[in-house]
Amino acid sequence: MIVNSAVGGHFGERPNASQTANRFNSMPKNPCRNLIERLPWQFYYWSGVTILFAYAAWQRFAVPLDPVADPDTWGYLSPALRELTGGAFGHTSGRNFLYPGFLYLLLRAFGDFRAITVAQHFLGLLAGGVLLLTWRRTRCFVANPRVSLGSYHVLGLLAAAIFLLASEPIRLETQLRPEGVCAFLLSINLYVVIQFVACCFIEDHRLSAAVYGVAAVFTSILLASTAVLSLPEHFLSHNDKVSQTFLPTTLFVIHANLIRDQMSDDIQRNAKVPYSPEWLGRVHTTLSAEITKSIAAGPLRYSTLGFDPDYLMFDRSSIAAQLRNEFGNNLSALCAFYWFYYWRTWQQRPLAIVEKIGRQMAVFYTSQCPAYSQRKLWMLNGEYSRGVTSLDRKPYRKTWTAYPPAVEFMRRTELLARSAPVVQQHGYIRKPLAVLAATYLPLLLIALALSAVVFLRQERRRRLGWLAALVLFVYSYNLASCLEVAVIHSLQNPRYLTVQVFFTILAQFLALWFILEFALGLRAREKESLANTDST
């Protein structure tokens, strides 16, 4: 009889389950499988980080590298071009000076407009990296966290992936506008502020707290100087006529309907104002007519205002142009008129002003957060075509034709206007963006309610108080940004919304973590209570 020694049975007999298990265990194991099983979770995390940033970089550099211009670009680009062609740096249209300086340094160093997009893409990738660093740092804001470290890092990686792979941040990085660097500046500001709070109040590292405190102040000033929301800065230059009139003109046309009503009241009541009733009556009649024309001129982009302020400000025959002619070269008198009626409307119609601000805030705080662009296609040829139209104007042509790299840039832009590819935002990123857009307001409301519970109970405040404060602080970036625009302009301008995507994502993921920590804390208390009950 022949014995099968491998299984301990006779030849031709079916081995039992125990024999099969012994044979499997006696076989040499796959060394690769053993290695994979022994690898720590950090290996998978950092592999995911590497793959994410490589793919995000590929997405950015797969699109054309020539930056995209628009009607506002000249205000940022012309100071750099003038300096490069022997003129004065100066200001144009009251724009800030830091972004034009950034453009000047890049063009001076590389002599190629594509360097601008490359630099802004790298800053966008760095912003994603800082988001990950910020997320990892916030772990110390919870005493005895209940969300596992692995799950916590997965959440942070998911937040960074959504930011880095969404098409809107990439689109902003291709623009010849300050929005191309805003995400990076905001990421640095948030990181150093969070580091300051952690070092000063949680870990008691005084020297580090002092360093981060100075950095927080500096980056906050830098953000204010670069006009995060890309609103022109009236206060930086008083030699440029447009700089002097831009802000008061903007405030006048944005509140044109309220100012019109206030003028009507002043005329009817014969109020004591520094303008004659006859002249004021003519201005009121003209303003009313131009508001009506702005509504009929085309599609109404500012439905929350009820008219088109861009028409009132930029149309050559509208109210802004007529008032400039009325006051001649006396810009100080023109600005005084604008400021007088803006502040008078605030004083006499505060509820109407507050109502206007409320309508603008409701544009952002709605069921679908507009900070997330969910569009499927990005039509680059249309954007490049608009860039050609924006820069190829007779007053501008004399400046950029004197700089050969600008001539080459315009030539390539004309080609791209005909042949640029259509960029698709895939479903795997649109779906998370849709979820974030739908959950922004619910997460905010839940976070507010849970924060109140945490702050009112000492035990919960000790464990989750700092995290609750952090969540509300990051959400306040949205509030401050929206409030600034709601007071000065209108949130129905898309770029004032999508530029907030960085801290909007961070706020929502922090809120989600906060809710999970709160829920797991409740669960742990229930288990502890049941255990105490069973022991008694």
Buried (B, 14 or more C-beta within 10 A) or exposed (E): EEEEEEBEBEEEEEBEEEBEEBEEEEEEEEEEEEEEEEEEEEEBBEEBBEEBBEEBBEBBEEBBBBBBBBBBBBBBBBBBBBBBBEEEBBBBBBBBBBBBBBBBEBBEEBEBBBBBBBBBBBBBBBBBBBBBBBBEBBBBBBEEBBBEEEEBBBBBBBBBBBBBBBBBBBBBBBBBBBBBBBBBBBBBBBBBBBBBBBBBEEEEBEEBBEBBBEBBEEBEEBBEBBBBBBBBBBEBBEEBEBBBBBBBBBBBBBBBBBBBBBBBEBBEEEBEBEBEBEEBBEBBEBBBEBBEBBEEBEEBBBEBBBBBBBBBBEBEEBBBBBBBEBBEEEBEEBBBBBBBBBEBBBEBBEEBBEEBBEBBBEBBBEEEBBBBBBEEEBEBBEBBBBBBEBBBEEEBEEBBEBBEBBEBBBEBBBEBBEEBEEBEBEEEBBEBBBEBBBBBBEBBEBBBEBBEEBBEEEEBBEBBBBBBBBBBBBBEBBBEBBBBBBBBBBBBBEBBBBBBBBBBBBBBBBBBBBBBBBEBBEEEEEEEEEEEEEEE
